[in-house]
């Protein structure tokens, strides 16, 4: 099974995830938090980058009000490095 060291690491990870969730709930509006959860299910790497970015800004004291859904969209588009404009061509 798991060693005592592995169990300690798993407990520490759970504590860190819980703390991260609490920080993000304070830093994001409800809509932005829900969007981030959806992004996490599709692209966990981008979601983790966005989470770390938002937490760093919050801890740096630069976050004066909660991040809105629109601002989160901007952050996600910058992190993904892609333009999200789609064109559908019909033949």
Secondary structure, DSSP 8 states (H G I E B T S, - for coil): ---HHHHHHHHHHHHHHHHHHHHHHHHB-HHHHHHHHHHHHH-HHHHHHHHHHHHHHHHTT---S-B-HHHHHHHHHHHHT----------
